């Protein structure tokens, strides 16, 4: 007997747990219909209290935030769920659950990736935008709005939260970006290379491997 899936009537999202669907449906409501949770340090606001808690980590220094390390490679994150998503890249091809677009050949290991991709098949007036509360900027993706909001933050406050490379002048607000950058300073034998299961292609970055698979092997 198959598992009953609860589907969103507005996008490809579906879940096995009924309690997850109402939480997801918040994404499709207008801002004025929802109580917003406001960050007390920057213009960021969210429909979900849990998202605000995650966001507030960016206002803490490195030694104030936990670090979750991958047991297979050098990747690390300050969020456990991000590390869980990362671990998918280490799964064998036959162990992976692939999410396929019903309108084109796009395929991804991530449900969130399929939801983002589905926007390319929608008309402009069918897409919900995320509006900046400070200026006229609008984004199709919430993540893009979060990145944009950084330009409204005080420069001194932003510099305090920068993650610096020990080998060069590179710095980033995001620890994950620094981890990716650090691969440039490592020798090949020190890196767990991402290997394609269909051909000899190898790369340092999981995003490159997923792009390669979609472009070459999912036609």
C-alpha positions as CSV (number, residue, x, y, z in Angstrom):
1,X,0.0,0.0,0.0
2,X,1.5,3.4,-1.0
3,X,2.1,6.2,1.3
4,X,-0.5,9.0,1.2
5,X,1.0,12.3,0.2
6,X,-0.4,15.7,1.1
7,X,0.0,18.1,-1.9
8,X,0.1,21.8,-2.1
9,X,-2.5,23.2,-4.6
10,X,-0.2,26.1,-5.6
11,X,3.2,24.4,-6.3
12,X,4.9,20.9,-6.6
13,X,5.4,20.6,-2.8
14,X,4.2,17.5,-1.2
15,X,4.8,15.8,2.1
16,X,4.0,12.6,4.0
17,X,3.1,14.5,7.1
18,X,-0.2,16.4,7.3
19,X,1.1,18.9,9.9
20,X,3.8,20.1,7.4
21,X,1.4,21.2,4.8
22,X,-0.2,24.1,6.8
23,X,3.3,25.4,7.6
24,X,4.2,25.3,3.9
25,X,1.0,27.0,2.9
26,X,2.2,30.1,4.7
27,X,4.5,30.7,1.8
28,X,1.6,31.4,-0.5
29,X,-0.2,33.9,1.7
30,X,0.2,37.7,1.4
31,X,2.3,39.5,4.0
32,X,-0.6,41.5,5.3
33,X,-2.4,38.2,6.1
34,X,0.4,36.9,8.3
35,X,2.1,37.9,11.5
36,X,5.7,38.7,10.6
37,X,8.7,38.1,12.9
38,X,11.2,40.9,12.8
39,X,14.9,40.8,13.4
40,X,16.0,43.3,16.1
41,X,19.4,43.9,14.4
42,X,18.5,44.4,10.7
43,X,15.5,44.8,8.3
44,X,15.1,41.0,7.9
45,X,11.6,39.6,8.7
46,X,10.0,36.2,8.3
47,X,6.7,34.5,8.3
48,X,8.2,31.8,10.5
49,X,9.7,32.2,14.0
50,X,12.0,29.3,13.2
51,X,13.4,31.1,10.2
52,X,14.1,34.2,12.3
53,X,16.1,32.1,14.8
54,X,18.1,30.6,12.0
55,X,18.7,34.1,10.5
56,X,19.8,35.5,13.9
57,X,22.8,33.2,13.8
58,X,24.3,35.5,11.1
59,X,24.6,38.2,13.7
60,X,26.7,36.1,16.0
61,X,30.5,35.7,15.8
62,X,32.1,32.4,14.7
63,X,32.9,31.3,18.3
64,X,29.2,31.8,19.3
65,X,27.8,29.5,16.7
66,X,27.9,25.6,16.6
67,X,29.7,23.9,13.7
68,X,28.4,20.7,12.2
69,X,31.1,18.8,10.3
70,X,30.7,16.3,7.4
71,X,32.2,12.9,8.3
72,X,33.2,12.3,4.7
73,X,34.7,15.5,3.5
74,X,35.8,19.0,4.8
75,X,32.4,20.5,4.5
76,X,30.9,22.1,7.6
77,X,27.8,24.2,8.4
78,X,26.3,26.1,11.4
79,X,23.0,24.4,10.7
80,X,22.3,20.7,11.2
81,X,19.6,20.5,8.4
82,X,22.0,22.0,5.9
83,X,24.6,19.4,6.7
84,X,21.9,16.7,6.3
85,X,21.1,18.1,2.8
86,X,24.9,18.1,2.0
87,X,25.2,14.4,2.9
88,X,23.1,13.6,-0.1
89,X,26.1,14.2,-2.4
90,X,27.9,11.3,-0.8
91,X,25.0,8.8,-1.5
92,X,25.4,6.3,-4.3
93,X,23.3,6.8,-7.4
94,X,21.0,3.9,-6.6
95,X,20.4,5.2,-3.1
96,X,19.3,8.7,-4.2
97,X,15.7,9.8,-4.5
98,X,15.6,12.1,-7.6
99,X,13.0,14.8,-8.1
100,X,12.0,15.3,-11.7
101,X,10.3,18.2,-13.4
102,X,7.0,17.2,-15.2
103,X,7.5,19.8,-17.9
104,X,11.1,19.4,-18.9
105,X,14.2,17.2,-18.4
106,X,15.4,18.9,-15.2
107,X,16.2,16.6,-12.4
108,X,17.6,17.2,-8.9
109,X,18.4,15.5,-5.6
110,X,16.7,18.2,-3.7
111,X,12.9,18.9,-3.4
112,X,13.6,22.6,-2.7
113,X,15.6,22.6,-6.0
114,X,12.6,21.3,-7.9
115,X,10.3,23.9,-6.3
116,X,12.7,26.7,-7.3
117,X,13.1,25.3,-10.8
118,X,9.3,25.2,-11.3
119,X,9.3,29.0,-11.4
120,X,10.8,29.0,-14.9
121,X,7.6,27.4,-16.2
122,X,5.3,30.0,-14.7
123,X,4.1,33.3,-16.1
124,X,5.4,36.5,-14.3
125,X,1.9,37.2,-12.8
126,X,1.8,33.6,-11.4
127,X,5.0,34.0,-9.3
128,X,5.0,35.3,-5.7
129,X,7.7,37.9,-5.2
130,X,9.5,38.7,-1.9
131,X,9.6,42.5,-1.4
132,X,12.3,44.4,0.4
133,X,10.9,46.4,3.3
134,X,13.5,49.1,2.8
135,X,13.6,49.8,-1.0
136,X,11.8,48.7,-4.2
137,X,13.8,45.5,-4.7
138,X,11.8,42.3,-5.4
139,X,12.9,38.7,-5.7
140,X,11.5,35.4,-6.8
141,X,13.4,33.6,-4.2
142,X,13.4,34.3,-0.4
143,X,17.2,33.5,-0.3
144,X,17.9,36.3,-2.8
145,X,16.0,38.8,-0.7
146,X,18.0,37.7,2.4
147,X,21.2,38.4,0.4
148,X,19.9,41.7,-0.8
149,X,19.0,42.9,2.7
150,X,22.6,42.8,3.7
151,X,23.2,46.0,1.6
152,X,21.0,47.8,4.1
153,X,23.0,46.7,7.1
154,X,25.5,48.9,8.8
155,X,29.0,48.4,7.4
156,X,30.7,48.0,10.8
157,X,28.2,45.5,12.0
158,X,28.6,43.5,8.7
159,X,32.4,43.5,9.1
160,X,32.2,42.0,12.5
161,X,30.4,39.0,11.1
162,X,32.8,38.4,8.2
163,X,34.5,35.0,8.0
164,X,38.1,35.5,6.9
165,X,40.4,33.2,4.9
166,X,43.7,32.3,6.8
167,X,45.6,32.2,3.5
168,X,44.5,35.2,1.5
169,X,42.3,38.3,1.6
170,X,39.0,36.5,0.8
171,X,36.2,37.1,3.3
172,X,32.5,36.2,3.3
173,X,29.4,36.7,5.4
174,X,28.6,33.0,4.9
175,X,30.7,30.3,6.5
176,X,29.7,27.9,3.8
177,X,31.2,30.2,1.2
178,X,34.4,30.3,3.1
179,X,34.5,26.5,3.3
180,X,34.1,26.3,-0.5
181,X,36.8,28.9,-1.0
182,X,39.3,27.1,1.2
183,X,39.3,24.2,-1.3
184,X,41.5,26.5,-3.5
185,X,44.2,26.3,-0.9
186,X,44.2,22.5,-0.5
187,X,46.1,19.9,-2.5
188,X,44.1,17.5,-4.6
189,X,45.0,14.6,-2.3
190,X,43.6,16.5,0.7
191,X,40.2,16.9,-0.9
192,X,37.3,14.4,-1.1
193,X,36.5,14.7,-4.8
194,X,32.9,14.4,-6.0
195,X,32.8,11.7,-8.6
196,X,30.2,11.2,-11.4
197,X,28.6,7.8,-11.4
198,X,28.2,7.8,-15.2
199,X,31.6,9.0,-16.5
200,X,35.2,9.9,-15.3
201,X,34.2,13.4,-14.4
202,X,35.4,14.6,-10.9
203,X,35.1,18.0,-9.2
204,X,35.8,19.6,-5.8
205,X,32.3,21.0,-5.6
206,X,28.9,19.2,-5.2
207,X,27.1,22.0,-7.2
208,X,29.4,21.4,-10.1
209,X,28.7,17.7,-10.0
210,X,24.9,18.2,-10.0
211,X,25.2,20.7,-12.9
212,X,27.3,18.1,-14.8
213,X,24.7,15.3,-14.3
214,X,21.8,17.5,-15.3
215,X,23.6,18.8,-18.4
216,X,25.3,15.7,-19.7
217,X,23.4,12.6,-18.4
218,X,19.8,13.8,-18.0
219,X,19.0,14.8,-21.6
